[in-house]
Amino acid sequence: MSTRTQRIAAILALGSLAALGSVAASAQAAWDGGGSEAIGQSTSAPMPGSTMSSAEVYNGAVAAAHASGTEAIGQSTGAPAMVSRVSDTEVYNGAVAAAHASGTEAIGQSTAMPMPATMH
């Protein structure tokens, strides 16, 4: 390659790199909002026919996310098992025993399977 061709190629490469960096910076600014909005504020347009104020929408969202007083303490909203002969006490005791296993292995001993190629 001639010197002139190499210079033109180098200038084009640097120009392309600068353009790519500019596009990447612009895309990043668009992605994170560029500091143009408050945390939690949406950049999307409001619903066209909405008559609710943003304060009403915000309060409704907070109330839905932090429901309280909807059930007794410790009561689940999940459906119970269809046919179960196990009492609540047995389920609770089993869960506690599974979560707090003790005396099942030596200190420092793992219950995981050993590596296939290891020799003990």
N, C-alpha and C positions, 0 to 999 in steps of 0.2 A: 504494500500500500504506500502511496506517496505521502509525504509530510502534510500536504494540504488536505488530503482525504482524512488522515488521522486527526487533524485539528477539527475538521467539520464534524467527524464522528464524536469526538470528545465534547464539543460544544453541544451537540444534540443530546448526548447522554446526560450531561449536567442539566440541560434545560428540562429533559424528561424527568429527572430525579427531583428537581425543584417543583415541577408541576405536580408530581405525585405526592410530594410532601404537603403542598398546599391543599390538595384535594383531601388528603388524610386528615389534616388539621380541621378543615371545614366540616368533614363528616363527623369527627369527634365532637366538635362544638354543637352540631345539630343533634347528636345522640344524647349528650348530657344536658341539653337545654342551654348551655353556655351561660348559666347563671341568670337566665332571664325569667325564672319562675321560682316561687317559694317551694320548699320541700312539701311534697304531697299534692301540689297543685297540678292539674292536668293541662296540657296544651291543646287538647281536643276541643272542638267547638261544642257549645251546649246543645241539648236536644232542641229541634226547631220549634215544636209546639209546647214546650215545657212552661208551666206557670209557677213551678216551685222555685223558691230562692235557693241560692247556694248554701245558705245557712241551714235551711230545712233538709237539704240533701245531706250535708255534713252531719247534722244531728241524728238523722235516720241511720246513716252508715255507722256512726259510733255506737248507737243503741243496739244495732244488729250485731256488731262485733263484740260487745260487752254485755251480753244478756245476763240478767240477774233476777233471782226470784222466780225462775221458771220451773224449778224442780227442787226437791228437798236435798239437803247436803248428803252427798254420797249416792244419790239416786241416779241411775242411768236412764237416758232417753232411748237407749237401744231396746229392741224387743227381746224378751226372754227366750230361752231355748224352748222349742215346741214341746218336747217331751223330755223332762229332766227329773231324775230321781235324786239328784245331788242337791243338798241343802245349801243355802247361802253361806252358812258357817263353814261347811266343807270346802266350798269354792274359795272363800277368803283365806282359810288356813292353808290350802294348797298353794295359792298364789304367794302368800308370805313365805312358805317353806321353799318354793322355787326361787324366789328372789333373794333369799338369805341362806343359801346353802352353806353348811359348815360341817367340817369333819369328813368331807367327801374325798379329799386328796391331801397329800403331804404339802407342807409349805414350799412354795416355789415349783410345785409339780403342775404341769398343764394338763388339761383334759383334752386338748387338741390331739389329732392324730399325728404321729411322727412323720418326718419327711420320708418319702419312699426309698431314697438311696442311702439313708443314714444307718450306721451300724452302732449298736450300743453294747 
